[in-house]
Amino acid sequence: MDGYLVAGRLKTNFVVRSLGLSTLDKFLLTVAVLPIAAAIGGFYYFEDYPQWMRVIALLVAVGISGLIALQTAPGQTAWAFRRDAIIEVRKVVWPTRKETTQTTMIVLVVVIIMSLLLWALILAWIVRALTN
């Protein structure tokens, strides 16, 4: 066994690394929340302005907050994850239009068959319940 119980908790041989944010990261993440909070407050405070203007201001604030958050270690990790995910998606061999159409038709046929089967079973159950 890889672990053992100590005081009701499983202790393992694996080293668990904590998030360990630096003080600067904590400060920047706190500062990153401020533009969003201000934009949400402004969205309701300036209700006389057209909604599209308030939404644009809110989106700009989210963008500014995102740029601030990207300066932190968790932000850099998230950006690296995004970059790696895009690389992996490019490696995927996507089905052709013909394969997609054939698979869709198979799924539709199976759904229709199962629907008819369930309808027949439920109908038989109702008939049996009414005749008893």
C-alpha positions as CSV (number, residue, x, y, z in Angstrom):
1,M,0.0,0.0,0.0
2,D,1.3,3.5,-0.9
3,G,0.0,5.1,2.3
4,Y,-1.0,4.7,5.9
5,L,-3.6,6.3,8.2
6,V,-2.5,8.8,10.7
7,A,-5.1,10.5,12.9
8,G,-7.8,9.5,10.4
9,R,-6.0,11.0,7.4
10,L,-4.2,9.1,4.7
11,K,-0.5,9.9,4.5
12,T,1.0,9.0,1.2
13,N,4.5,8.7,-0.1
14,F,3.8,11.4,-2.7
15,V,4.9,15.0,-2.0
16,V,2.0,17.4,-2.2
17,R,3.0,20.8,-3.4
18,S,0.9,23.7,-2.0
19,L,-0.2,26.6,-4.2
20,G,2.2,28.8,-2.3
21,L,1.4,32.2,-3.7
22,S,3.9,35.0,-3.2
23,T,2.8,38.2,-1.5
24,L,3.1,40.0,-4.9
25,D,0.8,37.4,-6.5
26,K,-1.7,37.8,-3.8
27,F,-1.6,41.6,-4.2
28,L,-1.9,41.4,-8.0
29,L,-4.9,39.0,-7.8
30,T,-6.6,41.3,-5.3
31,V,-5.9,44.3,-7.6
32,A,-7.2,42.3,-10.5
33,V,-10.6,42.0,-8.8
34,L,-11.0,45.8,-8.4
35,P,-11.7,46.7,-12.0
36,I,-14.4,44.1,-12.2
37,A,-16.0,45.2,-9.0
38,A,-15.8,48.9,-10.1
39,A,-17.4,48.0,-13.5
40,I,-20.2,46.0,-11.9
41,G,-20.9,49.0,-9.6
42,G,-20.7,51.4,-12.5
43,F,-23.0,49.2,-14.6
44,Y,-25.8,49.8,-12.1
45,Y,-24.8,53.3,-11.1
46,F,-24.9,54.6,-14.7
47,E,-28.2,53.0,-15.7
48,D,-29.2,56.1,-17.7
49,Y,-26.5,55.2,-20.3
50,P,-27.3,52.7,-23.0
51,Q,-26.9,49.1,-22.0
52,W,-24.4,48.4,-24.8
53,M,-22.0,51.1,-23.5
54,R,-22.2,49.6,-20.0
55,V,-21.6,46.1,-21.3
56,I,-18.5,47.3,-23.3
57,A,-17.2,49.0,-20.2
58,L,-17.7,45.8,-18.2
59,L,-15.9,43.8,-20.9
60,V,-13.0,46.2,-20.9
61,A,-12.7,45.9,-17.1
62,V,-12.7,42.1,-17.4
63,G,-9.9,42.4,-20.0
64,I,-7.9,44.7,-17.8
65,S,-8.4,42.3,-14.8
66,G,-7.3,39.4,-17.0
67,L,-4.1,41.2,-18.0
68,I,-3.3,42.0,-14.4
69,A,-4.0,38.4,-13.4
70,L,-1.7,37.1,-16.1
71,Q,1.2,38.8,-14.4
72,T,0.9,36.3,-11.5
73,A,2.3,32.8,-11.3
74,P,-1.2,31.2,-11.5
75,G,-1.9,33.4,-14.4
76,Q,1.2,32.3,-16.2
77,T,0.3,28.7,-15.4
78,A,-3.2,29.2,-16.8
79,W,-1.8,30.8,-20.0
80,A,0.6,27.9,-20.5
81,F,-2.3,25.5,-20.1
82,R,-4.3,27.4,-22.7
83,R,-1.3,27.4,-25.1
84,D,-0.8,23.6,-24.6
85,A,-4.5,22.9,-25.0
86,I,-4.5,24.8,-28.4
87,I,-1.5,22.7,-29.5
88,E,-3.3,19.5,-28.5
89,V,-6.4,20.5,-30.4
90,R,-4.4,21.1,-33.5
91,K,-3.2,17.5,-33.3
92,V,-6.7,16.1,-33.3
93,V,-7.8,14.3,-36.5
94,W,-11.3,15.6,-37.0
95,P,-13.8,13.5,-38.8
96,T,-14.8,14.3,-42.4
97,R,-18.2,15.6,-43.2
98,K,-19.2,12.1,-44.5
99,E,-18.2,10.4,-41.3
100,T,-20.0,13.0,-39.2
101,T,-23.2,12.6,-41.3
102,Q,-23.0,8.8,-41.1
103,T,-22.5,8.8,-37.3
104,T,-25.3,11.3,-36.8
105,M,-27.7,9.1,-38.8
106,I,-26.7,6.0,-36.8
107,V,-27.3,7.9,-33.6
108,L,-30.7,9.1,-34.8
109,V,-31.8,5.6,-35.9
110,V,-30.8,4.1,-32.5
111,V,-32.6,6.9,-30.7
112,I,-35.8,6.3,-32.7
113,I,-35.6,2.5,-32.2
114,M,-35.1,3.0,-28.4
115,S,-37.9,5.5,-28.3
116,L,-40.3,3.1,-30.0
117,L,-39.2,0.3,-27.7
118,L,-39.7,2.3,-24.5
119,W,-43.0,3.6,-25.8
120,A,-44.2,0.0,-26.4
121,L,-43.0,-1.1,-23.0
122,I,-44.7,1.9,-21.2
123,L,-47.9,1.3,-23.3
124,A,-47.9,-2.4,-22.3
125,W,-47.4,-1.4,-18.6
126,I,-50.3,1.0,-18.7
127,V,-52.6,-1.5,-20.5
128,R,-51.6,-4.1,-17.9
129,A,-52.2,-1.7,-15.0
130,L,-55.7,-0.7,-16.4
131,T,-56.8,-4.3,-17.1
132,N,-55.9,-5.7,-13.7
